[in-house]
Amino acid sequence: MKAMLAVMRKELLTYFSSPLAYVILTAFLFVNGYFFSIIVAYLSQPGVPPGAPLKAFFGGSFFYWLFILLVVSALTMRLVSEERRSGTIEFLMTTPISDMEVILGKYFASLLYYIFLWSFTLIYVIIIHTHTPVELGPVFTGYLGIILHGALFLSAGIFASTFSKNQVVSAIWSFVILIFLFSVGLLVNLVPTQAWRDAVEYVTLWQQMDDFSKGIVDSRALVYSISLTVLFLFLSAQTLSVRKWR
């Protein structure tokens, strides 16, 4: 546990001392702020059916998902690939620390930074609350969905980071894996039988996020995301064990 925490602290310091982290933060705040203003402006127009800006903000558009996939790829692309490129992975692995502790330390650092990014969007809840009543239940579950899916995407991103010493290649691999995870549920209309269609709907991240934004927490969505997260972390540790000396 101490070794994992040491790796996590090191990665957090790296995040907050890296220009890339502040570029990601600036882009995140600017894009989400602009996107939120568009939602509010549209829903405020006369004749537009009543709608909740926060519900639309929580995964209500393809733009949201595309931006999150890009952010996660940027956050995870250097986690392992940079260690391998610089040769520090050999030094790290000679210390009394397991492959899984290395992966978990880096993973939780990226997850904390991801949560840090989203914490700024709480200001949107405050802004909306000053103008109209806000149901805190859907807000809470909406952020739960964001963190749950973020945890899944980050685990896939760190898995992709073990593939190559090149950060750009790792980012591309990460984006490809994340696009696949996101796109599986969009194939529901191509599935021939109802049984398989139900199975595909079960893994549709867009539908899961829509439920979260309504205050609905489906245990199947929790099991799916947590199971895949654990799987990607396990595969990351195994891949690191195989590739660390190459």
Buried (B, 14 or more C-beta within 10 A) or exposed (E): EEBBBBBBEBBBEBBEEEEBBEEBBEBBBEBBBEBBEBBBEEBEEEEEEEEBBBBBBBBBBEEBBBBBBBBBBBBBBBBBBBBBBEEEBEEBBEEEBEBBBBBBBBBBBBBBBBBBBBEEBEEBBEEBEEEEEBEEEBBEBBBBBBBBBBBBBBBBBBBBBBBBBBBEBBBBBBBBBBBEBBEEBEEBEEBEEEEEBEEBEBBBBBBBBBBBBBBBBEEEBBEBBEEBBEBBBBBBBBBBBEBBEE
